[in-house]
Amino acid sequence: MIHDSSLRIPSLVYSSDEEPGISRVRRGRGFQYLLPDKSHLKCRIELARIRKLGIPPAYKDVWICPKANGHIQATGYDAATRKQYRYHDDWRLYRDRQKFDQLAEFATRLPRIRRKVNALLRPDGAADVQSKEVAIAALVRLIDRTAIRVGGSSRMSKGATTLDGGSIRYDEDRLRLRYRAKGGKRVSCSLRDTRLQRILEQIDDLPGKRLFQYVGSDGAVHPLDSGDVNDWLKEASGMESLSAKMFRTWHGSVAALDAIASHESPTIKQACEAAAATLRNTPAICRKSYVHPAVFDLVEMEAAERMALIEGLGADIAGLRVGENRFVGLIGGGD
């Protein structure tokens, strides 16, 4: 049984691809599935479960959990030999709940992160733009200002770490980003940040394909990856569970709350559309993964009760914006 002190999931059990599982082998234009004893899987219920997992045909060395309630349902290797996972729906919901529960702590650490970033992106123009830490600070500033994904090694995981020089344009007083995001969607955004723009223009002069790069101790140019960013965030914040993904949940929730606060008769649709505009995602995905449930609870209140509550919301955490402190007040953080 998988559980922690705040949430129990009695339906799930721990699973690992180091244990015997169901394998997948090509047969004609499709696949057949073999049980751990190499006999053919014929159970229609189990075959339907496997089909529902949506394992891409191109994946190699596919392992499928023989238990319908395993927290990891399948693993496999993509065309670039990267290991990919398929998780149980209940496990994903559990992780989402954990993510939302951590936002109150993140609120107290975010000002510390911003101060560290500001110190590294020195206003006097003397920042060491070839250093790894300055490159990370610039990337964190970008994801905090624009809420774009950090990106990863998977071809389907596009974001800040996968940007190249052609993805950015430097106007006189504005940065403009244009790139293909996750799923091939074209994304455009812009921001005014003189200090960040100055740093990025210098980093962009380094040889190499990626925008966010640094010169290592070996004298070679290296691109940043999401692991570099997440390790730095953990150290800078003192929050061991923190990853760059938290910024999107944070900004999506704040945007949704701002939308509710600005409408006399708000709807969940309006809240999700506001989050979607901020995150450049769909309202459906934002509702499912990026907006704290407490924001939606406001919509169900009577108008007078909701307005009184919103007017009284607010923490007093230095380094957070007005809307951010209002959100902290909603989720009970900042004490």
N, C-alpha and C positions, 0 to 999 in steps of 0.2 A: 504494500500500500504506500502511495506517495502522499506526503503531507508535510506541512510546516505548522508553526504555532498559530497561524491566523487562518489557514485554509486547508481543508481536508478534501482529498479526492479518492474516496473509497473505491471508485470504479477502476482506477488505474493501478498497474503494477510496473515496476522498473523493468526495462528491456534493453538489450544490447546486442549489436550485431556480432559480438564475440561468442554469442550462444548459437546453437544450431537453429536454423530458420528455413524458410521456404525460399528456394532459388528460382530464377527465371531463365529459361532457355528458348532460343529462337526456334520457331516451327512454322515454316512457310512464310506467310506474311504476318503472322502473329506470334504469340508466345504460348508456351506451356509452363506449368509450375510444378516443381518437384518438392515433396516433403523432405524433412531431414533424412529419412530412410531411403530417399531417391525414388519412392513411389510417386505416381502422378496424383496431383491434387484434383479431386473431382467434385468436392462439395460446392454446390452452387452458391451457398451463402458466403463461403470463404472467397470464392472467385469474384463475387460481387464486391466484397470488401476491398479486395486488391485492385479491382478496376477503379473503384472510387478514389483510391489514393492518387491516381493520375501520374504514375511514374513514367517519365518520358521514355519513348522507345530507344533513344540513343544511349541511355544509361547502361553502363557495364557493371559486372559483378554485383548484381542487385541482390540484396538480402531483404527478406520480408518477415516481419515478426509473426510467429505462429499463433500468437495470442491476440485476439481482437481488442484487448484492453491494455496492451503494452504502450508505454508512453512514447517510445519511438516505434513507428509502424513500418518504416522501410529506410534503407540506405542504398546508395549507388554512386557510381562515379561518372561525371559528365565527360564531354569530349576533351576537356582540358585536364582530365584525371583528377578533378577536385571532388572531394566527397560531399555528397548532398544528402539531406535528411527529409523524411516525411514524418510529421508528428501527429499524434492523436488529437482530434478536435478539442477534447477536454483539457489536454495538456497545454494547448495554445491559449485557451481561455484562462487557465491557471496562470500562465506566464503574463498574460495581459493584466490580470488582476494584480500581480506582483508589481508590474511596471507602474500602474496607477498609484499603488500604495507608496511607491518610492518617490513620487513627485513632491511630497511635502519636505522630505529630506533634501531633495535636489534643490528646492527653493532656497534653502539656507546655504547651500554650497555654490550656487550660481554666481553670487557677487564675488566670491573668492576667485572663481575661475576668470571672471571678467577683469578683475584687478590684475591677475597674473598675465593675462593676454595684453592688457594695456601697457604693462611694464615692459614686456618683451617687444611690442611694436612701438618703440620709443618715438615720442613726438619730435625729438630733436633731429631725427633722421639718421641717428647713429646705430640703428639696429644691425646686427650681424646677419644679413639676409642669406648668407650661405649656411647658417647653422640649422640643425634639425629642429631645435626648439622654436626658433623664430618661424620656420615653415609651418610647424604644427599650430603655433599661436595664430598665424594668419588664417589657416584653415578653420580653426575653431571660431575665429571672429566671423568668417564667412557663413558657417552653418548657423551661428547664433543670430546673424543679421538676416539671413534669407531662408532659414529652415530647410535647406536642401539636404538630401541624404549624404551621408559620409561616403558611401560607395564601398565596394569590396572586390574580391578577386574574381567572383563569378561574372560572366559576361552579362548576366541579367541584373547585376547590382551596380548600377551607374550612380555616380555622385561626385562629391568634391574631389576625392582622391583619384578619380578617373578623368578629370578635366584635362584637356590639353590646351596649348597656347591658342589654338583656333577657336576655343570655346568662350574666350573673353575678349572684350573690346574696351579700350580705355578712352573714354571721352574726356573733355576738359574737366568736368566736375562730377563724373558718374562712371561707375563700373557697369558693364552690360554683359550678362551671361546668356549664352545660347548653346544648348547641348541636347543630346538625346538621353532621356532619363530611362528608368526601368520600364521594360516593355516596349522600348523604341519610341516612346512619346517625346515630341519636341517640347522643350521647356525654355522659356525666356524670362529673365528677371533682371532688375537693375537696382542699384543702391548708390547712395552718396556717402562715401567714407574716405576722406582724403588720406588718412593715415594708412588704411588698408590698401588703397590704390597705389600709393607710393611703394609699399613693400612688395606688392604683387608684380609691379612693373619691373622691379629689380630681380625678383626670383625668376620671372619669366625669361630673363636674359641668360639663365643657365642653360647649357646644352642638354638635350633630352626631350622626350615626347611629352611628359606630364607637366602640368602647371606647378603642382606642389612637390618640389624637390629640394634636396640639400646636398652639401658637399661633406662626405664622410671623412673620417680620420685617415682613410686610405687615399684621399684625394679624388676619389671618383664621385660622380653625381648619382644619387639614389632617389627613387620616388618614394613618397610616403604611402603607407597603406593604413587601413582602418585599425589594425592592431597597434601601430605606432600612436595613433590618435587616442585610442581608448586607454592605453597604458598611461599616456600623459594626463588624461582627464582624471583617472583614478588617483594619480599622485598629486596633481594640483588641487583636487577637491577633498581628498581624504575619504572619498566614498568608493568603497571597493566594488560595489555593484554597478557603478556608473559606466555607461557607454554613450557614444555619440548619438545613438538612436533616441535617447531621452530628450534631446533638444526638439525633435519633431513632435513628440507627445506633449511636451511643455507648450510649444508655440501653437499647436493645434487646439489644445484645451483653452489657452488664453484667448485665441481668436474667436472660438465658439462662445465663450462667456461674454466677450465684448459685444458680439452680435446680439445676444439675449438682452444685455443691459441697454442696448440702444433701441430696442423695439418695445412698444407698449404691449403688444400681444405677440410675443415671439413664438416661433415654431422650431421643432427639432430640425426641420429641413433648412431653415435659415442658419441655425447654428452649424450644421454640417457643411453647408455651402461656404460659410465664412472660413471654416477650418480647411476646406478643400482649396480655396483660393490662396490661403497662406502656404499650404503644403504642396500645392500643385498636384493634387491627387483627386480621386472621386469622392463625392459626399458619402457614398456607401462605405468605402474603405475607412474614411475618417470616423464615421459613426462606430464602426466595428473596432478600430484599433488605435485611434489617436485622440479621442475626446474623453475626458474623465466622466464617468457616469453621473457624478454630482452635478455637472453642468446641465445634463438632460433633466434631472429632477426639478430644476427651477421651472421648466416649461409646464409641469403638471400643477404648479401652485396657482392659487387665485391671484389675480393681477395685483391687488393691493398688498397682499402678503409678499409676493415676489419683489415688488418694487421697494418695499420697506427693508427686506433682507439685503437686496443688492446695494441699497444706499448705505447700509450699515457694514458692508463688507470692507475689509482692508486690513492688511498687516502693515508693519512699519519696518520692512527689511531694507536697509540702505543698499543701493545698487540694483534694486528692482524697479521696473517702471510701474506706473499707476495701475494699469490693467493686470500686470503680474501680481502685484500686492493684493489686488482684489481677488484674484484666483486663489492665492495662498489663504486668504481669509475664508474662502468657500470650503476649501478642503481641510481646514483646521490646522494649518501649519504656521510656522513663524513664532511659536511659543518659546 
